[in-house]
């Protein structure tokens, strides 16, 4: 597999190099030189394959011989060892539950696959791998658990002070070992800017072997395609061959992976980009003007991104067909009041509890189905990206009673928070890294 930078299409690096470098020095993002189209026989018979079998076939077609088949299969069987069911709530409304992994969030797919790929490529005696990651909520916990105890790696997680839930904070600050957390007195965008600047700092790159576990890393994006193919496989079992996906969108890695799956031949009729008040992309889809703006804090904190990194990947996939992009993706945005209303409607209609991000995806799907008068044979699938227990402050007493508390959450509540507090200036962050190297 060869990859180029979105800022320099004539460049070319190996998959291993892209995984370890994470972001090109020209500040673009890595994309495959060619995106393989899977054969129709495989697509039409997806319902006869298991999730690990689908994941292996997709990954092998993308990676080629970068990882031998037996090794790739072992990585996938170890990383993707939990399920991701679609649950029918009403006719043509399905929820894709992506919270059954260790950190109770969809990011377990990307973090677990990436950590095992990095461990596989790391050779004995090589310089320690320093992984920098910014999180707006769920990435930190998924990366922490994905890399915990992985030899010759160290993870530094930056998160915005007071803008993640208590359980999210505990998931990324209570691990110890090779995981350390930095509480930044700012927004997610500030955290992301610090990480990006570190990758282009000559002194830091001289001293450390830096890489990222954010969705800017191509090894995070690839495994997220797996659950789109698998969701379609489950829809086929329900007799549905036409689907639309509604995706809660913050940094746009999730929907970017869905579009990559579409490029590989997955027959998706529409992607719905559902955002909170941080509506940079929905505004672009309406006006044609892409205008990043400072992020604002909302109840759906993992989506509080004003300048989504992965949008450049999506735009790059349609650089020759911009009108196709606007036809394939439609944007909806909701404020906190509308999010709370959606949570209550989902509970009232189905006795089903959704996190605020998932509520936004459900509302966008329902509004899309009403706006577009979708036909009876089109299944709407909205992504549930996190377990509702991670957002206890959002729910009233009646809904809270219906939330099952997973064992791993009960276990971390007794652990001590370990985090270093820093401001948003890069000099302070750089000094911390150099002093604690």
C-alpha positions as CSV (number, residue, x, y, z in Angstrom):
1,X,0.0,0.0,0.0
2,X,1.4,3.4,-1.0
3,X,0.1,6.7,0.4
4,X,0.5,10.3,-0.5
5,X,0.1,13.6,1.3
6,X,-3.1,15.5,0.6
7,X,-0.7,18.6,0.3
8,X,1.6,16.8,-2.1
9,X,0.0,14.1,-4.4
10,X,3.3,13.3,-6.0
11,X,4.8,12.1,-2.7
12,X,4.7,8.4,-1.8
13,X,5.4,6.5,1.4
14,X,4.8,3.0,2.6
15,X,2.0,2.0,5.0
16,X,4.6,1.4,7.8
17,X,6.0,4.9,7.3
18,X,2.6,6.5,7.3
19,X,1.6,4.7,10.5
20,X,4.7,5.8,12.4
21,X,5.0,9.4,11.0
22,X,1.2,9.9,11.3
23,X,1.3,13.3,9.6
24,X,3.5,14.4,6.7
25,X,5.9,17.3,7.4
26,X,3.9,19.4,4.8
27,X,1.0,19.2,7.3
28,X,-1.3,17.3,4.9
29,X,-2.8,13.9,5.7
30,X,-1.9,10.5,4.2
31,X,-4.3,8.9,1.7
32,X,-4.0,5.7,-0.3
33,X,-2.5,6.2,-3.8
34,X,-5.2,3.9,-5.1
35,X,-8.5,2.8,-3.4
36,X,-9.3,-0.8,-4.4
37,X,-12.8,-1.6,-5.4
38,X,-14.0,-4.9,-3.8
39,X,-15.6,-7.4,-6.1
40,X,-19.4,-7.5,-6.4
41,X,-19.6,-11.1,-5.3
42,X,-18.1,-10.2,-1.9
43,X,-20.3,-7.1,-1.5
44,X,-23.5,-9.0,-2.5
45,X,-22.8,-11.8,-0.1
46,X,-21.5,-9.8,2.8
47,X,-24.3,-11.4,5.0
48,X,-22.5,-14.8,4.8
49,X,-19.3,-13.4,6.5
50,X,-18.5,-12.7,10.2
51,X,-17.2,-9.3,11.3
52,X,-13.5,-10.6,11.6
53,X,-13.8,-12.2,8.1
54,X,-15.1,-8.9,6.6
55,X,-12.4,-6.9,8.4
56,X,-9.7,-9.2,7.1
57,X,-10.9,-9.0,3.5
58,X,-11.2,-5.2,3.6
59,X,-7.8,-4.7,5.3
60,X,-6.0,-7.1,3.0
61,X,-7.4,-5.4,-0.1
62,X,-6.2,-2.0,1.2
63,X,-2.8,-3.1,2.6
64,X,-1.8,-5.6,-0.1
65,X,1.3,-7.5,1.1
66,X,2.4,-4.9,3.7
67,X,1.4,-7.4,6.4
68,X,1.4,-11.1,5.5
69,X,-2.1,-12.7,5.5
70,X,-1.5,-14.9,8.6
71,X,-0.1,-11.9,10.6
72,X,-2.9,-9.6,9.5
73,X,-5.6,-12.2,10.5
74,X,-4.0,-12.6,13.9
75,X,-4.0,-8.8,14.4
76,X,-7.7,-8.5,13.4
77,X,-8.8,-11.5,15.5
78,X,-7.1,-9.9,18.5
79,X,-8.2,-6.3,17.9
80,X,-11.8,-6.8,16.7
81,X,-12.9,-9.2,19.4
82,X,-16.2,-7.6,20.3
83,X,-19.4,-7.3,18.3
84,X,-21.2,-4.3,16.7
85,X,-24.9,-5.2,16.1
86,X,-27.6,-3.2,14.4
87,X,-30.7,-3.1,16.5
88,X,-34.1,-2.3,14.9
89,X,-36.0,0.4,16.7
90,X,-38.8,0.7,14.2
91,X,-39.3,0.0,10.5
92,X,-36.2,1.3,8.6
93,X,-34.7,2.8,11.7
94,X,-31.7,0.8,13.0
95,X,-29.1,1.8,15.6
96,X,-25.5,0.5,15.0
97,X,-24.1,-0.1,18.5
98,X,-20.4,0.6,18.4
99,X,-19.9,0.8,22.2
100,X,-19.3,-2.9,23.0
101,X,-15.5,-2.6,23.1
102,X,-13.3,-2.1,26.2
103,X,-13.6,1.8,26.4
104,X,-17.3,1.7,25.5
105,X,-16.9,3.8,22.3
106,X,-16.6,3.3,18.6
107,X,-12.9,4.4,18.8
108,X,-12.0,1.0,20.1
109,X,-12.0,-0.2,16.5
110,X,-9.4,2.2,15.4
111,X,-7.3,2.3,18.6
112,X,-7.0,-1.5,19.1
113,X,-6.2,-2.1,15.4
114,X,-3.6,0.7,15.3
115,X,-1.9,-0.3,18.5
116,X,-1.4,-3.8,17.3
117,X,-0.2,-2.7,13.9
118,X,2.4,-0.4,15.5
119,X,3.5,-3.1,17.9
120,X,3.8,-5.5,14.9
121,X,6.0,-3.0,12.9
122,X,8.2,-2.1,15.9
123,X,11.5,-3.9,15.7
124,X,13.6,-5.0,18.7
125,X,16.1,-2.3,19.7
126,X,14.2,0.5,17.9
127,X,13.7,3.9,19.6
128,X,10.7,4.1,21.9
129,X,7.5,5.2,20.1
130,X,6.0,8.3,21.6
131,X,2.3,8.6,20.7
132,X,0.7,12.0,21.1
133,X,-3.1,12.2,21.0
134,X,-5.6,15.0,21.5
135,X,-9.1,14.0,22.7
136,X,-12.5,15.7,22.9
137,X,-13.9,12.8,24.9
138,X,-13.7,9.2,23.7
139,X,-10.4,8.9,21.8
140,X,-8.3,9.2,24.9
141,X,-9.9,6.3,26.7
142,X,-9.8,4.1,23.6
143,X,-6.2,4.9,22.9
144,X,-5.2,4.4,26.5
145,X,-6.7,1.0,26.7
146,X,-5.5,0.0,23.3
147,X,-1.8,0.8,24.1
148,X,-1.8,0.0,27.8
149,X,1.2,-2.2,28.4
150,X,2.3,-2.4,24.8
151,X,6.1,-2.7,24.9
152,X,8.4,0.2,23.8
153,X,5.5,2.7,23.5
154,X,4.5,5.7,25.5
155,X,1.2,7.6,25.1
156,X,0.6,11.2,26.0
157,X,-3.0,12.3,26.0
158,X,-4.1,15.9,25.9
159,X,-7.7,16.7,26.9
160,X,-9.6,20.0,27.5
161,X,-10.1,20.8,31.2
162,X,-13.7,20.6,32.3
163,X,-15.0,19.5,28.8
164,X,-15.0,15.7,29.1
165,X,-17.3,13.7,31.3
166,X,-16.2,12.2,34.6
167,X,-16.1,8.7,33.2
168,X,-14.2,9.8,30.1
169,X,-11.7,11.6,32.3
170,X,-11.2,8.5,34.5
171,X,-10.7,6.3,31.5
172,X,-7.7,8.4,30.3
173,X,-6.2,9.5,33.6
174,X,-6.2,6.3,35.8
175,X,-4.1,3.9,33.8
176,X,-0.5,4.7,34.8
177,X,2.2,2.5,33.2
178,X,3.0,3.8,29.7
179,X,0.0,6.2,29.6
180,X,0.1,9.8,30.8
181,X,-2.5,12.5,30.7
182,X,-2.3,16.3,30.3
183,X,-5.2,18.5,31.3
184,X,-5.2,21.5,29.0
185,X,-6.9,24.7,30.1
186,X,-8.5,25.2,26.7
187,X,-10.6,23.6,24.0
188,X,-10.2,20.4,22.0
189,X,-9.0,22.6,19.1
190,X,-6.2,23.9,21.4
191,X,-5.2,20.3,22.3
192,X,-5.2,19.3,18.6
193,X,-3.1,22.4,17.6
194,X,-0.5,21.5,20.3
195,X,-0.2,17.9,18.9
196,X,0.1,19.1,15.3
197,X,2.7,21.7,16.2
198,X,4.8,19.0,18.0
199,X,4.9,16.9,14.9
200,X,6.5,19.7,12.9
201,X,8.9,20.8,15.7
202,X,12.5,19.9,14.7
203,X,13.9,19.6,18.2
204,X,11.1,17.3,19.4
205,X,11.4,15.1,16.3
206,X,15.1,14.9,16.8
207,X,14.7,13.7,20.4
208,X,11.6,11.6,20.1
209,X,10.1,9.2,17.7
210,X,6.7,10.9,17.5
211,X,3.4,9.6,16.0
212,X,-0.3,10.2,16.6
213,X,-3.2,8.0,17.6
214,X,-5.7,10.6,16.5
215,X,-7.9,9.9,13.4
216,X,-5.3,11.8,11.4
217,X,-3.4,8.5,11.5
218,X,-4.4,6.3,8.6
219,X,-4.2,3.2,10.8
220,X,-7.2,4.6,12.8
221,X,-9.2,5.2,9.7
222,X,-8.9,1.8,8.0
223,X,-10.5,-0.3,10.8
224,X,-13.4,2.1,11.0
225,X,-14.5,1.0,7.5
226,X,-15.0,-2.5,9.0
227,X,-18.2,-1.7,10.8
228,X,-19.8,0.0,7.8
229,X,-19.4,-3.2,5.8
230,X,-20.6,-5.3,8.7
231,X,-23.6,-3.1,9.3
232,X,-24.6,-3.5,5.6
233,X,-24.1,-7.3,6.0
234,X,-26.6,-7.3,8.9
235,X,-29.0,-5.1,6.9
236,X,-28.8,-7.7,4.1
237,X,-29.8,-10.4,6.6
238,X,-32.9,-8.2,7.3
239,X,-33.7,-8.2,3.6
240,X,-32.5,-4.6,3.1
241,X,-30.0,-3.9,0.3
242,X,-30.4,-0.1,0.3
243,X,-29.0,1.9,3.2
244,X,-28.3,5.4,4.4
245,X,-26.0,6.1,7.4
246,X,-26.4,8.9,9.8
247,X,-23.1,9.6,11.5
248,X,-22.5,11.8,14.6
249,X,-19.6,14.0,13.3
250,X,-16.9,16.0,15.1
251,X,-13.4,15.5,13.6
252,X,-15.0,13.7,10.6
253,X,-12.9,10.6,10.8
254,X,-15.9,8.4,11.4
255,X,-17.9,9.5,8.3
256,X,-14.6,9.7,6.4
257,X,-14.1,6.0,7.0
258,X,-17.7,5.4,5.8
259,X,-16.9,7.3,2.6
260,X,-13.7,5.2,2.2
261,X,-15.9,2.1,2.4
262,X,-18.2,3.6,-0.2
263,X,-15.2,4.2,-2.5
264,X,-14.4,0.5,-2.0
265,X,-17.8,-0.4,-3.4
266,X,-20.1,-0.4,-0.4
267,X,-23.5,0.6,-1.8
268,X,-24.5,3.5,0.5
269,X,-27.2,5.8,-0.9
270,X,-26.6,8.7,1.5
271,X,-24.3,9.8,4.3
272,X,-25.8,12.2,6.8
273,X,-23.3,14.3,8.7
274,X,-25.0,15.1,12.0
275,X,-23.3,17.8,14.1
276,X,-23.9,19.8,17.2
277,X,-23.6,23.6,17.2
278,X,-20.0,23.1,15.8
279,X,-21.5,23.1,12.3
280,X,-18.5,24.0,10.0
281,X,-19.3,21.2,7.6
282,X,-23.1,21.5,7.4
283,X,-22.6,25.2,6.7
284,X,-20.1,24.3,3.9
285,X,-22.6,21.8,2.4
286,X,-25.2,24.6,2.3
287,X,-23.1,27.5,1.2
288,X,-20.0,26.1,-0.5
289,X,-17.8,28.1,1.8
290,X,-15.6,26.2,4.2
291,X,-15.1,28.4,7.2
292,X,-13.4,26.9,10.3
293,X,-14.4,28.6,13.6
294,X,-13.5,28.3,17.3
295,X,-15.2,25.3,18.9
296,X,-18.0,25.8,21.4
297,X,-18.7,23.4,24.3
298,X,-21.9,21.3,24.1
299,X,-23.5,18.3,25.7
300,X,-22.1,16.1,22.9
301,X,-18.5,17.0,23.8
302,X,-16.7,14.5,21.6
303,X,-18.1,16.4,18.6
304,X,-16.9,19.9,19.8
305,X,-14.6,20.5,16.9
306,X,-14.6,23.8,15.0
307,X,-11.9,22.8,12.4
308,X,-12.3,19.1,11.7
309,X,-8.9,17.6,10.6
310,X,-10.4,14.8,8.5
311,X,-12.4,17.0,6.3
312,X,-9.3,17.4,4.0
313,X,-9.4,13.6,3.4
314,X,-13.0,13.7,2.4
315,X,-12.5,16.7,0.2
316,X,-9.5,15.0,-1.3
317,X,-11.5,11.9,-2.3
318,X,-13.8,14.2,-4.3
319,X,-11.2,16.7,-5.6
320,X,-12.2,15.9,-9.2
321,X,-16.0,15.6,-8.5
322,X,-17.0,18.2,-5.9
323,X,-20.6,18.0,-6.9
324,X,-20.6,14.2,-6.2
325,X,-19.5,15.1,-2.6
326,X,-22.5,17.4,-2.1
327,X,-24.8,14.7,-3.5
328,X,-23.4,12.0,-1.2
329,X,-23.3,13.9,2.1
330,X,-26.0,16.0,3.6
331,X,-25.5,17.9,6.8
332,X,-27.8,18.5,9.8
333,X,-27.0,20.4,13.0
334,X,-28.6,20.5,16.5
335,X,-28.1,22.6,19.6
336,X,-28.2,21.3,23.2
337,X,-31.9,21.9,23.6
338,X,-32.7,19.8,20.5
339,X,-30.2,17.1,21.7
340,X,-32.0,16.7,25.0
341,X,-35.4,16.6,23.3
342,X,-34.1,13.9,21.0
343,X,-32.8,11.8,24.0
344,X,-36.2,12.0,25.6
345,X,-38.0,11.2,22.3
346,X,-35.9,8.1,21.7
347,X,-36.5,6.9,25.3
348,X,-40.3,7.6,25.1
349,X,-40.7,5.9,21.7
350,X,-38.5,2.9,22.1
351,X,-37.5,2.7,25.8
352,X,-33.9,2.9,24.5
353,X,-31.3,5.2,26.0
354,X,-28.8,7.0,23.7
355,X,-25.8,9.2,24.5
356,X,-26.1,12.9,23.3
357,X,-23.9,12.2,20.2
358,X,-26.2,9.2,19.2
359,X,-29.3,11.3,19.8
360,X,-28.1,13.8,17.3
361,X,-27.5,11.0,14.7
362,X,-31.0,9.7,15.4
363,X,-32.7,13.1,15.0
364,X,-30.8,13.7,11.7
365,X,-31.9,10.4,10.3
366,X,-35.5,11.0,11.2
367,X,-35.4,14.6,9.8
368,X,-33.7,13.2,6.6
369,X,-36.3,10.5,6.2
370,X,-39.1,13.1,6.5
371,X,-37.4,15.7,4.3
372,X,-36.6,13.3,1.5
373,X,-39.6,11.0,1.8
374,X,-37.3,8.0,1.6
375,X,-38.9,4.9,0.1
376,X,-40.0,1.9,2.2
377,X,-37.1,-0.3,1.1
378,X,-34.3,2.0,2.3
379,X,-32.9,1.2,5.7
380,X,-31.7,4.1,7.9
381,X,-28.8,3.2,10.2
382,X,-27.7,5.7,12.7
383,X,-24.4,5.2,14.6
384,X,-24.3,4.9,18.4
385,X,-20.8,6.0,19.1
386,X,-20.6,5.7,22.9
387,X,-22.4,4.0,25.8
388,X,-24.8,6.3,27.6
389,X,-23.2,5.6,31.0
390,X,-20.3,7.9,30.0
391,X,-22.6,10.9,30.2
392,X,-24.5,10.6,33.5
393,X,-25.0,14.3,33.9
394,X,-27.1,14.5,30.7
395,X,-30.0,12.3,31.8
396,X,-32.8,12.8,34.2
397,X,-33.6,10.3,37.0
398,X,-36.2,8.4,35.0
399,X,-33.9,7.7,32.1
400,X,-30.8,7.1,34.3
401,X,-32.6,4.2,35.9
402,X,-32.6,2.4,32.6
403,X,-28.8,2.6,31.9
404,X,-26.9,-0.6,32.5
405,X,-23.6,0.2,34.2
406,X,-20.8,-2.0,32.6
407,X,-18.3,-3.7,35.0
408,X,-15.3,-1.7,33.6
409,X,-17.0,1.6,34.7
410,X,-17.6,0.3,38.2
411,X,-13.9,-0.7,38.4
412,X,-12.4,2.7,37.4
413,X,-14.5,4.8,39.8
414,X,-12.2,3.8,42.7
415,X,-9.0,4.7,40.9
416,X,-7.0,7.9,41.4
417,X,-6.8,10.6,38.7
418,X,-3.3,11.3,37.5
419,X,-2.9,14.3,35.2
420,X,-0.6,17.3,34.6
421,X,-2.2,20.7,34.1
422,X,-0.9,22.9,31.3
423,X,-2.0,26.0,29.4
424,X,-2.5,26.3,25.6
425,X,0.9,27.7,24.8
426,X,3.2,25.4,22.7
427,X,6.3,26.4,24.6
428,X,4.9,25.0,27.9
429,X,3.9,21.7,26.2
430,X,7.3,21.4,24.5
431,X,9.1,22.1,27.8
432,X,7.0,19.3,29.5
433,X,7.9,16.8,26.8
434,X,11.6,17.6,26.9
435,X,11.8,17.6,30.7
436,X,9.9,14.3,31.0
437,X,11.5,12.5,28.1
